[in-house]
Amino acid sequence: MTDSIWGPRPLQSVVVEILQKKGAMPDTELHKELKESFGDVSFREVNRILMKLELTGIVRVSRLLKKRRRVELVIPEKPS
């Protein structure tokens, strides 16, 4: 009879946490990290999450090679 008060963690939050801990990384490594944590996470889901985070200005995705991209956390500058 244990009631769980914590819901599942959103993947967006986990992506931000991974990038805070490990810094910028290729999207394939990020996908591998998410699969280790959550199990069945498709690359399509990762792309969808990265698109949302990029549109909100939280991450920056740039192209490394033809099929590899670099994902980095954008740290907003503090106003002086």
PDB file with one MODEL, atoms N, CA, C and O in Angstrom:
MODEL        1
ATOM      1  N   MET A   1       0.822  -1.184   0.000  1.00  0.00           N
ATOM      2  CA  MET A   1       0.000   0.000   0.000  1.00  0.00           C
ATOM      3  C   MET A   1       0.871   1.256   0.000  1.00  0.00           C
ATOM      4  O   MET A   1       0.661   2.163   0.805  1.00  0.00           O
ATOM      5  N   THR A   2       1.812   1.301  -0.872  1.00  0.00           N
ATOM      6  CA  THR A   2       2.644   2.492  -0.969  1.00  0.00           C
ATOM      7  C   THR A   2       2.116   3.373  -2.086  1.00  0.00           C
ATOM      8  O   THR A   2       2.024   2.951  -3.239  1.00  0.00           O
ATOM      9  N   ASP A   3       1.779   4.570  -1.736  1.00  0.00           N
ATOM     10  CA  ASP A   3       1.307   5.532  -2.725  1.00  0.00           C
ATOM     11  C   ASP A   3       2.483   6.335  -3.228  1.00  0.00           C
ATOM     12  O   ASP A   3       3.237   6.916  -2.448  1.00  0.00           O
ATOM     13  N   SER A   4       2.627   6.361  -4.509  1.00  0.00           N
ATOM     14  CA  SER A   4       3.735   7.108  -5.105  1.00  0.00           C
ATOM     15  C   SER A   4       3.286   8.540  -5.367  1.00  0.00           C
ATOM     16  O   SER A   4       2.282   8.774  -6.041  1.00  0.00           O
ATOM     17  N   ILE A   5       4.029   9.481  -4.834  1.00  0.00           N
ATOM     18  CA  ILE A   5       3.669  10.875  -5.067  1.00  0.00           C
ATOM     19  C   ILE A   5       4.476  11.485  -6.198  1.00  0.00           C
ATOM     20  O   ILE A   5       4.178  12.591  -6.648  1.00  0.00           O
ATOM     21  N   TRP A   6       5.496  10.773  -6.662  1.00  0.00           N
ATOM     22  CA  TRP A   6       6.326  11.285  -7.743  1.00  0.00           C
ATOM     23  C   TRP A   6       5.874  10.681  -9.054  1.00  0.00           C
ATOM     24  O   TRP A   6       5.739   9.464  -9.180  1.00  0.00           O
ATOM     25  N   GLY A   7       5.645  11.539 -10.020  1.00  0.00           N
ATOM     26  CA  GLY A   7       5.292  11.062 -11.350  1.00  0.00           C
ATOM     27  C   GLY A   7       6.540  10.801 -12.159  1.00  0.00           C
ATOM     28  O   GLY A   7       7.653  11.037 -11.688  1.00  0.00           O
ATOM     29  N   PRO A   8       6.366  10.322 -13.363  1.00  0.00           N
ATOM     30  CA  PRO A   8       7.531  10.083 -14.221  1.00  0.00           C
ATOM     31  C   PRO A   8       8.213  11.392 -14.602  1.00  0.00           C
ATOM     32  O   PRO A   8       7.560  12.422 -14.769  1.00  0.00           O
ATOM     33  N   ARG A   9       9.537  11.334 -14.735  1.00  0.00           N
ATOM     34  CA  ARG A   9      10.292  12.534 -15.120  1.00  0.00           C
ATOM     35  C   ARG A   9      10.168  12.743 -16.622  1.00  0.00           C
ATOM     36  O   ARG A   9      10.326  11.796 -17.392  1.00  0.00           O
ATOM     37  N   PRO A  10       9.887  13.973 -17.049  1.00  0.00           N
ATOM     38  CA  PRO A  10       9.814  14.238 -18.484  1.00  0.00           C
ATOM     39  C   PRO A  10      11.194  14.092 -19.129  1.00  0.00           C
ATOM     40  O   PRO A  10      12.209  14.448 -18.530  1.00  0.00           O
ATOM     41  N   LEU A  11      11.219  13.570 -20.341  1.00  0.00           N
ATOM     42  CA  LEU A  11      12.482  13.380 -21.053  1.00  0.00           C
ATOM     43  C   LEU A  11      13.207  14.701 -21.270  1.00  0.00           C
ATOM     44  O   LEU A  11      14.437  14.739 -21.270  1.00  0.00           O
ATOM     45  N   GLN A  12      12.460  15.783 -21.455  1.00  0.00           N
ATOM     46  CA  GLN A  12      13.099  17.090 -21.653  1.00  0.00           C
ATOM     47  C   GLN A  12      13.966  17.449 -20.459  1.00  0.00           C
ATOM     48  O   GLN A  12      15.081  17.945 -20.626  1.00  0.00           O
ATOM     49  N   SER A  13      13.470  17.206 -19.270  1.00  0.00           N
ATOM     50  CA  SER A  13      14.238  17.509 -18.059  1.00  0.00           C
ATOM     51  C   SER A  13      15.482  16.639 -17.961  1.00  0.00           C
ATOM     52  O   SER A  13      16.544  17.102 -17.545  1.00  0.00           O
ATOM     53  N   VAL A  14      15.344  15.387 -18.345  1.00  0.00           N
ATOM     54  CA  VAL A  14      16.475  14.465 -18.283  1.00  0.00           C
ATOM     55  C   VAL A  14      17.551  14.883 -19.282  1.00  0.00           C
ATOM     56  O   VAL A  14      18.740  14.808 -18.975  1.00  0.00           O
ATOM     57  N   VAL A  15      17.146  15.321 -20.472  1.00  0.00           N
ATOM     58  CA  VAL A  15      18.108  15.788 -21.478  1.00  0.00           C
ATOM     59  C   VAL A  15      18.901  16.966 -20.931  1.00  0.00           C
ATOM     60  O   VAL A  15      20.122  17.012 -21.073  1.00  0.00           O
ATOM     61  N   VAL A  16      18.217  17.916 -20.308  1.00  0.00           N
ATOM     62  CA  VAL A  16      18.894  19.084 -19.736  1.00  0.00           C
ATOM     63  C   VAL A  16      19.848  18.652 -18.629  1.00  0.00           C
ATOM     64  O   VAL A  16      20.965  19.163 -18.549  1.00  0.00           O
ATOM     65  N   GLU A  17      19.429  17.719 -17.773  1.00  0.00           N
ATOM     66  CA  GLU A  17      20.298  17.230 -16.698  1.00  0.00           C
ATOM     67  C   GLU A  17      21.554  16.561 -17.251  1.00  0.00           C
ATOM     68  O   GLU A  17      22.653  16.781 -16.740  1.00  0.00           O
ATOM     69  N   ILE A  18      21.395  15.751 -18.289  1.00  0.00           N
ATOM     70  CA  ILE A  18      22.545  15.070 -18.895  1.00  0.00           C
ATOM     71  C   ILE A  18      23.518  16.089 -19.463  1.00  0.00           C
ATOM     72  O   ILE A  18      24.728  15.966 -19.277  1.00  0.00           O
ATOM     73  N   LEU A  19      22.997  17.095 -20.156  1.00  0.00           N
ATOM     74  CA  LEU A  19      23.867  18.112 -20.748  1.00  0.00           C
ATOM     75  C   LEU A  19      24.545  18.963 -19.678  1.00  0.00           C
ATOM     76  O   LEU A  19      25.675  19.409 -19.874  1.00  0.00           O
ATOM     77  N   GLN A  20      23.875  19.193 -18.554  1.00  0.00           N
ATOM     78  CA  GLN A  20      24.500  19.937 -17.460  1.00  0.00           C
ATOM     79  C   GLN A  20      25.658  19.147 -16.864  1.00  0.00           C
ATOM     80  O   GLN A  20      26.695  19.722 -16.534  1.00  0.00           O
ATOM     81  N   LYS A  21      25.492  17.836 -16.722  1.00  0.00           N
ATOM     82  CA  LYS A  21      26.530  17.000 -16.122  1.00  0.00           C
ATOM     83  C   LYS A  21      27.697  16.750 -17.063  1.00  0.00           C
ATOM     84  O   LYS A  21      28.856  16.849 -16.662  1.00  0.00           O
ATOM     85  N   LYS A  22      27.392  16.424 -18.320  1.00  0.00           N
ATOM     86  CA  LYS A  22      28.433  15.966 -19.238  1.00  0.00           C
ATOM     87  C   LYS A  22      28.852  16.990 -20.274  1.00  0.00           C
ATOM     88  O   LYS A  22      29.832  16.772 -20.985  1.00  0.00           O
ATOM     89  N   GLY A  23      28.142  18.096 -20.379  1.00  0.00           N
ATOM     90  CA  GLY A  23      28.493  19.104 -21.373  1.00  0.00           C
ATOM     91  C   GLY A  23      27.984  18.729 -22.758  1.00  0.00           C
ATOM     92  O   GLY A  23      27.155  17.832 -22.910  1.00  0.00           O
ATOM     93  N   ALA A  24      28.494  19.430 -23.762  1.00  0.00           N
ATOM     94  CA  ALA A  24      28.061  19.201 -25.140  1.00  0.00           C
ATOM     95  C   ALA A  24      28.439  17.796 -25.586  1.00  0.00           C
ATOM     96  O   ALA A  24      29.486  17.272 -25.207  1.00  0.00           O
ATOM     97  N   MET A  25      27.571  17.193 -26.397  1.00  0.00           N
ATOM     98  CA  MET A  25      27.815  15.832 -26.882  1.00  0.00           C
ATOM     99  C   MET A  25      27.078  15.606 -28.189  1.00  0.00           C
ATOM    100  O   MET A  25      26.127  16.324 -28.499  1.00  0.00           O
ATOM    101  N   PRO A  26      27.510  14.615 -28.957  1.00  0.00           N
ATOM    102  CA  PRO A  26      26.786  14.270 -30.181  1.00  0.00           C
ATOM    103  C   PRO A  26      25.394  13.713 -29.856  1.00  0.00           C
ATOM    104  O   PRO A  26      25.180  13.132 -28.792  1.00  0.00           O
ATOM    105  N   ASP A  27      24.470  13.895 -30.771  1.00  0.00           N
ATOM    106  CA  ASP A  27      23.106  13.423 -30.540  1.00  0.00           C
ATOM    107  C   ASP A  27      23.033  11.909 -30.376  1.00  0.00           C
ATOM    108  O   ASP A  27      22.151  11.406 -29.679  1.00  0.00           O
ATOM    109  N   THR A  28      23.947  11.177 -31.009  1.00  0.00           N
ATOM    110  CA  THR A  28      23.943   9.719 -30.874  1.00  0.00           C
ATOM    111  C   THR A  28      24.314   9.285 -29.453  1.00  0.00           C
ATOM    112  O   THR A  28      23.758   8.317 -28.933  1.00  0.00           O
ATOM    113  N   GLU A  29      25.250   9.997 -28.829  1.00  0.00           N
ATOM    114  CA  GLU A  29      25.619   9.685 -27.443  1.00  0.00           C
ATOM    115  C   GLU A  29      24.489  10.042 -26.484  1.00  0.00           C
ATOM    116  O   GLU A  29      24.236   9.322 -25.518  1.00  0.00           O
ATOM    117  N   LEU A  30      23.814  11.150 -26.751  1.00  0.00           N
ATOM    118  CA  LEU A  30      22.672  11.546 -25.931  1.00  0.00           C
ATOM    119  C   LEU A  30      21.577  10.485 -26.023  1.00  0.00           C
ATOM    120  O   LEU A  30      20.967  10.129 -25.015  1.00  0.00           O
ATOM    121  N   HIS A  31      21.334   9.989 -27.216  1.00  0.00           N
ATOM    122  CA  HIS A  31      20.341   8.931 -27.416  1.00  0.00           C
ATOM    123  C   HIS A  31      20.725   7.681 -26.626  1.00  0.00           C
ATOM    124  O   HIS A  31      19.871   7.045 -26.008  1.00  0.00           O
ATOM    125  N   LYS A  32      22.008   7.334 -26.649  1.00  0.00           N
ATOM    126  CA  LYS A  32      22.486   6.163 -25.913  1.00  0.00           C
ATOM    127  C   LYS A  32      22.276   6.349 -24.404  1.00  0.00           C
ATOM    128  O   LYS A  32      21.857   5.419 -23.714  1.00  0.00           O
ATOM    129  N   GLU A  33      22.568   7.546 -23.899  1.00  0.00           N
ATOM    130  CA  GLU A  33      22.366   7.842 -22.467  1.00  0.00           C
ATOM    131  C   GLU A  33      20.890   7.699 -22.087  1.00  0.00           C
ATOM    132  O   GLU A  33      20.568   7.132 -21.043  1.00  0.00           O
ATOM    133  N   LEU A  34      20.000   8.210 -22.931  1.00  0.00           N
ATOM    134  CA  LEU A  34      18.569   8.125 -22.645  1.00  0.00           C
ATOM    135  C   LEU A  34      18.085   6.678 -22.691  1.00  0.00           C
ATOM    136  O   LEU A  34      17.235   6.284 -21.892  1.00  0.00           O
ATOM    137  N   LYS A  35      18.616   5.893 -23.614  1.00  0.00           N
ATOM    138  CA  LYS A  35      18.229   4.480 -23.698  1.00  0.00           C
ATOM    139  C   LYS A  35      18.687   3.718 -22.466  1.00  0.00           C
ATOM    140  O   LYS A  35      17.991   2.812 -22.006  1.00  0.00           O
ATOM    141  N   GLU A  36      19.858   4.074 -21.918  1.00  0.00           N
ATOM    142  CA  GLU A  36      20.339   3.419 -20.699  1.00  0.00           C
ATOM    143  C   GLU A  36      19.450   3.761 -19.513  1.00  0.00           C
ATOM    144  O   GLU A  36      19.215   2.916 -18.649  1.00  0.00           O
ATOM    145  N   SER A  37      18.956   4.994 -19.465  1.00  0.00           N
ATOM    146  CA  SER A  37      18.128   5.430 -18.340  1.00  0.00           C
ATOM    147  C   SER A  37      16.681   4.956 -18.452  1.00  0.00           C
ATOM    148  O   SER A  37      16.090   4.520 -17.464  1.00  0.00           O
ATOM    149  N   PHE A  38      16.110   5.040 -19.660  1.00  0.00           N
ATOM    150  CA  PHE A  38      14.681   4.790 -19.830  1.00  0.00           C
ATOM    151  C   PHE A  38      14.347   3.514 -20.588  1.00  0.00           C
ATOM    152  O   PHE A  38      13.194   3.084 -20.584  1.00  0.00           O
ATOM    153  N   GLY A  39      15.321   2.908 -21.230  1.00  0.00           N
ATOM    154  CA  GLY A  39      15.025   1.701 -21.995  1.00  0.00           C
ATOM    155  C   GLY A  39      14.668   2.030 -23.430  1.00  0.00           C
ATOM    156  O   GLY A  39      15.541   2.378 -24.225  1.00  0.00           O
ATOM    157  N   ASP A  40      13.405   1.923 -23.763  1.00  0.00           N
ATOM    158  CA  ASP A  40      12.964   2.069 -25.146  1.00  0.00           C
ATOM    159  C   ASP A  40      12.674   3.532 -25.494  1.00  0.00           C
ATOM    160  O   ASP A  40      11.554   4.010 -25.315  1.00  0.00           O
ATOM    161  N   VAL A  41      13.683   4.228 -25.988  1.00  0.00           N
ATOM    162  CA  VAL A  41      13.526   5.613 -26.452  1.00  0.00           C
ATOM    163  C   VAL A  41      13.992   5.650 -27.902  1.00  0.00           C
ATOM    164  O   VAL A  41      15.144   5.334 -28.201  1.00  0.00           O
ATOM    165  N   SER A  42      13.092   6.037 -28.797  1.00  0.00           N
ATOM    166  CA  SER A  42      13.458   6.058 -30.216  1.00  0.00           C
ATOM    167  C   SER A  42      14.237   7.329 -30.550  1.00  0.00           C
ATOM    168  O   SER A  42      14.144   8.341 -29.855  1.00  0.00           O
ATOM    169  N   PHE A  43      15.003   7.245 -31.633  1.00  0.00           N
ATOM    170  CA  PHE A  43      15.761   8.413 -32.079  1.00  0.00           C
ATOM    171  C   PHE A  43      14.812   9.517 -32.533  1.00  0.00           C
ATOM    172  O   PHE A  43      15.138  10.700 -32.442  1.00  0.00           O
ATOM    173  N   ARG A  44      13.643   9.125 -33.020  1.00  0.00           N
ATOM    174  CA  ARG A  44      12.627  10.103 -33.427  1.00  0.00           C
ATOM    175  C   ARG A  44      12.153  10.921 -32.218  1.00  0.00           C
ATOM    176  O   ARG A  44      11.970  12.134 -32.320  1.00  0.00           O
ATOM    177  N   GLU A  45      11.955  10.252 -31.078  1.00  0.00           N
ATOM    178  CA  GLU A  45      11.563  10.951 -29.852  1.00  0.00           C
ATOM    179  C   GLU A  45      12.648  11.933 -29.413  1.00  0.00           C
ATOM    180  O   GLU A  45      12.351  13.055 -29.003  1.00  0.00           O
ATOM    181  N   VAL A  46      13.897  11.505 -29.503  1.00  0.00           N
ATOM    182  CA  VAL A  46      15.014  12.377 -29.130  1.00  0.00           C
ATOM    183  C   VAL A  46      15.028  13.612 -30.027  1.00  0.00           C
ATOM    184  O   VAL A  46      15.217  14.729 -29.544  1.00  0.00           O
ATOM    185  N   ASN A  47      14.830  13.418 -31.317  1.00  0.00           N
ATOM    186  CA  ASN A  47      14.788  14.555 -32.240  1.00  0.00           C
ATOM    187  C   ASN A  47      13.651  15.509 -31.910  1.00  0.00           C
ATOM    188  O   ASN A  47      13.819  16.727 -31.977  1.00  0.00           O
ATOM    189  N   ARG A  48      12.497  14.962 -31.554  1.00  0.00           N
ATOM    190  CA  ARG A  48      11.341  15.792 -31.199  1.00  0.00           C
ATOM    191  C   ARG A  48      11.638  16.626 -29.944  1.00  0.00           C
ATOM    192  O   ARG A  48      11.312  17.812 -29.884  1.00  0.00           O
ATOM    193  N   ILE A  49      12.251  15.999 -28.960  1.00  0.00           N
ATOM    194  CA  ILE A  49      12.603  16.696 -27.716  1.00  0.00           C
ATOM    195  C   ILE A  49      13.634  17.781 -27.991  1.00  0.00           C
ATOM    196  O   ILE A  49      13.514  18.898 -27.488  1.00  0.00           O
ATOM    197  N   LEU A  50      14.651  17.452 -28.793  1.00  0.00           N
ATOM    198  CA  LEU A  50      15.684  18.440 -29.118  1.00  0.00           C
ATOM    199  C   LEU A  50      15.093  19.629 -29.866  1.00  0.00           C
ATOM    200  O   LEU A  50      15.503  20.768 -29.641  1.00  0.00           O
ATOM    201  N   MET A  51      14.135  19.375 -30.753  1.00  0.00           N
ATOM    202  CA  MET A  51      13.484  20.460 -31.490  1.00  0.00           C
ATOM    203  C   MET A  51      12.748  21.393 -30.530  1.00  0.00           C
ATOM    204  O   MET A  51      12.856  22.614 -30.643  1.00  0.00           O
ATOM    205  N   LYS A  52      11.998  20.818 -29.585  1.00  0.00           N
ATOM    206  CA  LYS A  52      11.276  21.638 -28.604  1.00  0.00           C
ATOM    207  C   LYS A  52      12.246  22.466 -27.757  1.00  0.00           C
ATOM    208  O   LYS A  52      12.029  23.657 -27.535  1.00  0.00           O
ATOM    209  N   LEU A  53      13.317  21.822 -27.289  1.00  0.00           N
ATOM    210  CA  LEU A  53      14.286  22.524 -26.450  1.00  0.00           C
ATOM    211  C   LEU A  53      15.031  23.601 -27.232  1.00  0.00           C
ATOM    212  O   LEU A  53      15.381  24.644 -26.679  1.00  0.00           O
ATOM    213  N   GLU A  54      15.271  23.352 -28.510  1.00  0.00           N
ATOM    214  CA  GLU A  54      15.959  24.350 -29.330  1.00  0.00           C
ATOM    215  C   GLU A  54      15.046  25.545 -29.610  1.00  0.00           C
ATOM    216  O   GLU A  54      15.500  26.690 -29.601  1.00  0.00           O
ATOM    217  N   LEU A  55      13.769  25.282 -29.856  1.00  0.00           N
ATOM    218  CA  LEU A  55      12.825  26.373 -30.114  1.00  0.00           C
ATOM    219  C   LEU A  55      12.608  27.252 -28.888  1.00  0.00           C
ATOM    220  O   LEU A  55      12.333  28.444 -29.019  1.00  0.00           O
ATOM    221  N   THR A  56      12.730  26.674 -27.707  1.00  0.00           N
ATOM    222  CA  THR A  56      12.576  27.467 -26.487  1.00  0.00           C
ATOM    223  C   THR A  56      13.885  28.109 -26.040  1.00  0.00           C
ATOM    224  O   THR A  56      13.910  28.844 -25.053  1.00  0.00           O
ATOM    225  N   GLY A  57      14.974  27.836 -26.761  1.00  0.00           N
ATOM    226  CA  GLY A  57      16.248  28.480 -26.462  1.00  0.00           C
ATOM    227  C   GLY A  57      17.046  27.825 -25.351  1.00  0.00           C
ATOM    228  O   GLY A  57      17.943  28.451 -24.786  1.00  0.00           O
ATOM    229  N   ILE A  58      16.737  26.579 -25.030  1.00  0.00           N
ATOM    230  CA  ILE A  58      17.436  25.894 -23.945  1.00  0.00           C
ATOM    231  C   ILE A  58      18.684  25.185 -24.448  1.00  0.00           C
ATOM    232  O   ILE A  58      19.706  25.166 -23.763  1.00  0.00           O
ATOM    233  N   VAL A  59      18.608  24.598 -25.648  1.00  0.00           N
ATOM    234  CA  VAL A  59      19.768  23.924 -26.231  1.00  0.00           C
ATOM    235  C   VAL A  59      20.050  24.484 -27.618  1.00  0.00           C
ATOM    236  O   VAL A  59      19.206  25.133 -28.235  1.00  0.00           O
ATOM    237  N   ARG A  60      21.252  24.214 -28.085  1.00  0.00           N
ATOM    238  CA  ARG A  60      21.649  24.567 -29.451  1.00  0.00           C
ATOM    239  C   ARG A  60      22.119  23.285 -30.119  1.00  0.00           C
ATOM    240  O   ARG A  60      22.922  22.539 -29.559  1.00  0.00           O
ATOM    241  N   VAL A  61      21.614  23.037 -31.320  1.00  0.00           N
ATOM    242  CA  VAL A  61      21.992  21.845 -32.076  1.00  0.00           C
ATOM    243  C   VAL A  61      22.698  22.305 -33.340  1.00  0.00           C
ATOM    244  O   VAL A  61      22.143  23.072 -34.126  1.00  0.00           O
ATOM    245  N   SER A  62      23.922  21.834 -33.533  1.00  0.00           N
ATOM    246  CA  SER A  62      24.677  22.198 -34.732  1.00  0.00           C
ATOM    247  C   SER A  62      25.173  20.925 -35.409  1.00  0.00           C
ATOM    248  O   SER A  62      25.298  19.878 -34.775  1.00  0.00           O
ATOM    249  N   ARG A  63      25.444  21.030 -36.669  1.00  0.00           N
ATOM    250  CA  ARG A  63      25.824  19.868 -37.468  1.00  0.00           C
ATOM    251  C   ARG A  63      27.319  19.593 -37.351  1.00  0.00           C
ATOM    252  O   ARG A  63      28.137  20.490 -37.553  1.00  0.00           O
ATOM    253  N   LEU A  64      27.674  18.352 -37.024  1.00  0.00           N
ATOM    254  CA  LEU A  64      29.071  17.925 -36.985  1.00  0.00           C
ATOM    255  C   LEU A  64      29.464  17.304 -38.318  1.00  0.00           C
ATOM    256  O   LEU A  64      30.365  17.788 -39.003  1.00  0.00           O
ATOM    257  N   LEU A  65      28.784  16.238 -38.671  1.00  0.00           N
ATOM    258  CA  LEU A  65      28.992  15.533 -39.931  1.00  0.00           C
ATOM    259  C   LEU A  65      27.634  15.394 -40.613  1.00  0.00           C
ATOM    260  O   LEU A  65      26.639  15.967 -40.168  1.00  0.00           O
ATOM    261  N   LYS A  66      27.612  14.633 -41.687  1.00  0.00           N
ATOM    262  CA  LYS A  66      26.361  14.505 -42.432  1.00  0.00           C
ATOM    263  C   LYS A  66      25.218  13.981 -41.564  1.00  0.00           C
ATOM    264  O   LYS A  66      24.103  14.499 -41.636  1.00  0.00           O
ATOM    265  N   LYS A  67      25.481  12.963 -40.747  1.00  0.00           N
ATOM    266  CA  LYS A  67      24.411  12.379 -39.935  1.00  0.00           C
ATOM    267  C   LYS A  67      24.656  12.510 -38.438  1.00  0.00           C
ATOM    268  O   LYS A  67      24.025  11.806 -37.650  1.00  0.00           O
ATOM    269  N   ARG A  68      25.553  13.388 -38.034  1.00  0.00           N
ATOM    270  CA  ARG A  68      25.822  13.604 -36.609  1.00  0.00           C
ATOM    271  C   ARG A  68      25.665  15.073 -36.275  1.00  0.00           C
ATOM    272  O   ARG A  68      26.078  15.952 -37.032  1.00  0.00           O
ATOM    273  N   ARG A  69      25.058  15.319 -35.123  1.00  0.00           N
ATOM    274  CA  ARG A  69      24.857  16.689 -34.671  1.00  0.00           C
ATOM    275  C   ARG A  69      25.405  16.853 -33.261  1.00  0.00           C
ATOM    276  O   ARG A  69      25.442  15.901 -32.481  1.00  0.00           O
ATOM    277  N   ARG A  70      25.823  18.049 -32.950  1.00  0.00           N
ATOM    278  CA  ARG A  70      26.344  18.376 -31.620  1.00  0.00           C
ATOM    279  C   ARG A  70      25.242  19.085 -30.847  1.00  0.00           C
ATOM    280  O   ARG A  70      24.649  20.045 -31.337  1.00  0.00           O
ATOM    281  N   VAL A  71      24.975  18.616 -29.655  1.00  0.00           N
ATOM    282  CA  VAL A  71      23.941  19.196 -28.805  1.00  0.00           C
ATOM    283  C   VAL A  71      24.630  19.847 -27.623  1.00  0.00           C
ATOM    284  O   VAL A  71      25.420  19.208 -26.928  1.00  0.00           O
ATOM    285  N   GLU A  72      24.334  21.126 -27.393  1.00  0.00           N
ATOM    286  CA  GLU A  72      24.929  21.823 -26.252  1.00  0.00           C
ATOM    287  C   GLU A  72      23.873  22.640 -25.532  1.00  0.00           C
ATOM    288  O   GLU A  72      22.915  23.128 -26.133  1.00  0.00           O
ATOM    289  N   LEU A  73      24.069  22.774 -24.249  1.00  0.00           N
ATOM    290  CA  LEU A  73      23.171  23.551 -23.413  1.00  0.00           C
ATOM    291  C   LEU A  73      23.499  25.023 -23.581  1.00  0.00           C
ATOM    292  O   LEU A  73      24.666  25.413 -23.542  1.00  0.00           O
ATOM    293  N   VAL A  74      22.470  25.844 -23.769  1.00  0.00           N
ATOM    294  CA  VAL A  74      22.668  27.285 -23.898  1.00  0.00           C
ATOM    295  C   VAL A  74      22.468  27.897 -22.518  1.00  0.00           C
ATOM    296  O   VAL A  74      21.405  27.768 -21.911  1.00  0.00           O
ATOM    297  N   ILE A  75      23.507  28.562 -22.038  1.00  0.00           N
ATOM    298  CA  ILE A  75      23.413  29.211 -20.733  1.00  0.00           C
ATOM    299  C   ILE A  75      23.111  30.682 -20.972  1.00  0.00           C
ATOM    300  O   ILE A  75      23.937  31.393 -21.544  1.00  0.00           O
ATOM    301  N   PRO A  76      21.938  31.152 -20.543  1.00  0.00           N
ATOM    302  CA  PRO A  76      21.616  32.559 -20.774  1.00  0.00           C
ATOM    303  C   PRO A  76      22.565  33.474 -20.003  1.00  0.00           C
ATOM    304  O   PRO A  76      22.913  33.215 -18.851  1.00  0.00           O
ATOM    305  N   GLU A  77      22.966  34.534 -20.665  1.00  0.00           N
ATOM    306  CA  GLU A  77      23.867  35.497 -20.019  1.00  0.00           C
ATOM    307  C   GLU A  77      23.095  36.318 -19.007  1.00  0.00           C
ATOM    308  O   GLU A  77      21.938  36.679 -19.222  1.00  0.00           O
ATOM    309  N   LYS A  78      23.765  36.606 -17.894  1.00  0.00           N
ATOM    310  CA  LYS A  78      23.134  37.427 -16.866  1.00  0.00           C
ATOM    311  C   LYS A  78      23.233  38.888 -17.267  1.00  0.00           C
ATOM    312  O   LYS A  78      24.292  39.334 -17.708  1.00  0.00           O
ATOM    313  N   PRO A  79      22.140  39.650 -17.122  1.00  0.00           N
ATOM    314  CA  PRO A  79      22.211  41.076 -17.460  1.00  0.00           C
ATOM    315  C   PRO A  79      23.133  41.821 -16.503  1.00  0.00           C
ATOM    316  O   PRO A  79      23.129  41.566 -15.299  1.00  0.00           O
ATOM    317  N   SER A  80      23.923  42.742 -17.045  1.00  0.00           N
ATOM    318  CA  SER A  80      24.861  43.473 -16.181  1.00  0.00           C
ATOM    319  C   SER A  80      24.304  44.785 -15.700  1.00  0.00           C
ATOM    320  O   SER A  80      24.977  45.509 -14.966  1.00  0.00           O
TER     321      SER A  80
ENDMDL
END
